[in-house]
Amino acid sequence: MNRYLIRIVPFDPVKHDLQRYPDIDDIGFTVGYLVYKDNQHIKTAWYKSYSDLYKGLDKFLNNAE
């Protein structure tokens, strides 16, 4: 069984080094999750609402190795 560390974080384009993408602030992301496995960052996903976040997280966990 795989073990993941999943962190739900507020969207912050400066903190997560996303300023290089044009118009990143206009998209409207509010929350996301970061996934770590064996102390390595393996996935990031951003969403506009918490309900979308939980749907995406559920999908990720159901399809995990």
Protein Blocks (a to p, Z undefined) as FASTA:
>chain_A
ZZdddddddddfklnopmlpghklmnopabdcdddeehiafbdcddfbfklmmmmmmmmm
mmgZZ
